[in-house]
């Protein structure tokens, strides 16, 4: 199961995901400092940890690294939901409970997602019965 991001890891990754481009520690630091007091070395350590954990890749540019997300926020969220669902001893009941917690807007998003998945990955057609029905003897 993917380990959920910690609070500061999530704050850093949120910026990396939102900006959707290579970012430096300095850029993330300056944005984080708009809402909290935080040191450059703290952000640098968090970004290095995220690199070690495989959440971001980095490339050297001059004397600094530029960090890029390895996957999307949606993929991260989906992995967490899938892992939580897989741990249930009754996956159907877990889904029913989860759907019951959803707002109408979330349910509409779920319906949209189901339509997209069904369109892009249609289920195979059910086997057809032989002509004449079930009780007809075969030649």
C-alpha positions in Angstrom: 0.0 0.0 0.0 1.4 3.4 -0.9 2.1 5.3 2.3 0.0 8.5 2.6 2.1 11.6 2.3 2.7 13.5 5.5 1.3 17.0 5.9 4.4 18.8 4.7 5.1 16.3 1.9 1.6 16.8 0.7 2.0 20.6 0.8 5.1 20.3 -1.3 3.6 17.7 -3.7 0.5 19.9 -4.1 2.7 22.6 -5.6 4.6 20.3 -7.8 1.4 18.8 -9.1 -0.4 22.1 -9.6 2.5 23.8 -11.3 3.1 20.8 -13.6 6.6 21.7 -14.5 10.1 21.2 -13.0 10.4 23.3 -9.8 13.3 24.3 -7.5 13.4 24.1 -3.7 13.6 27.9 -3.7 10.3 28.2 -5.7 8.5 25.8 -3.4 10.0 27.5 -0.3 8.8 31.0 -1.4 5.3 29.7 -2.0 5.1 27.8 1.3 6.4 30.9 3.1 3.2 32.7 2.1 1.3 30.5 4.6 3.9 29.4 7.2 7.3 30.1 8.5 9.6 27.4 7.1 13.4 27.1 6.5 15.0 26.4 3.1 16.8 23.3 4.6 13.4 21.9 5.7 12.0 22.1 2.2 15.2 20.8 0.7 15.0 17.8 3.1 11.4 17.1 2.2 12.0 17.3 -1.5 15.0 15.0 -1.1 12.9 12.5 0.8 10.2 12.7 -1.9 12.9 11.9 -4.4 14.2 8.9 -2.3 10.6 7.6 -2.0 10.1 7.8 -5.8 7.5 10.6 -5.8 9.6 13.1 -7.8 12.6 12.8 -10.1 15.2 15.5 -10.2 17.8 16.9 -12.7 20.7 19.1 -11.9 20.5 22.6 -13.3 23.5 24.7 -12.4 23.9 24.4 -8.6 20.3 23.4 -7.9 18.0 20.5 -8.7 14.7 20.8 -10.6 12.1 18.4 -9.4 9.3 16.9 -11.4 6.4 14.7 -10.2 6.6 11.1 -11.2 2.8 10.6 -11.3 -0.3 12.7 -10.9 -2.4 13.7 -7.9 -5.2 11.6 -9.4 -3.0 8.5 -9.6 -1.8 9.0 -6.0 -5.4 9.3 -4.8 -6.5 6.3 -6.8 -3.6 4.2 -5.4 -4.6 5.1 -1.9 -8.3 4.3 -2.5 -7.4 1.0 -4.2 -5.1 0.0 -1.3 -7.7 0.8 1.3 -10.4 -1.0 -0.6 -8.2 -4.1 -1.1 -7.7 -4.3 2.7 -11.4 -4.6 3.4 -12.8 -8.1 4.3 -16.0 -7.1 2.5 -15.1 -5.0 -0.6 -18.7 -4.6 -1.7 -19.8 -3.3 1.7 -16.9 -1.0 1.8 -17.9 0.5 -1.6 -21.5 0.8 -0.5 -20.4 2.7 2.7 -18.0 4.9 0.6 -20.7 5.8 -1.9 -23.0 6.6 0.9 -20.5 9.2 2.2 -20.4 10.9 -1.2 -22.0 14.3 -2.0 -24.3 14.6 -5.0 -21.4 16.3 -6.9 -19.1 13.4 -6.0 -21.7 10.8 -7.2 -22.0 12.7 -10.5 -18.2 12.6 -10.9 -18.4 8.8 -10.1 -21.1 8.4 -12.8 -19.0 10.4 -15.3 -16.0 8.2 -14.5 -18.0 5.0 -14.9 -19.2 6.2 -18.3 -15.7 7.0 -19.4 -14.3 3.6 -18.3 -17.2 1.7 -20.0 -16.7 3.7 -23.2 -12.9 3.1 -23.2 -13.0 -0.5 -21.9 -16.3 -2.1 -22.9 -17.1 -5.4 -21.2 -17.0 -8.4 -23.6 -20.3 -9.4 -24.9 -22.1 -12.2 -23.0 -22.1 -15.6 -24.7 -25.2 -16.0 -26.9 -27.6 -18.9 -26.5 -27.9 -21.3 -29.4 -30.8 -20.7 -31.7 -34.0 -22.2 -30.4 -33.2 -21.6 -26.7 -31.8 -23.7 -23.9 -33.9 -26.8 -24.3 -33.3 -27.3 -28.0 -31.1 -30.4 -28.7 -28.0 -29.7 -30.7 -27.4 -31.6 -33.9 
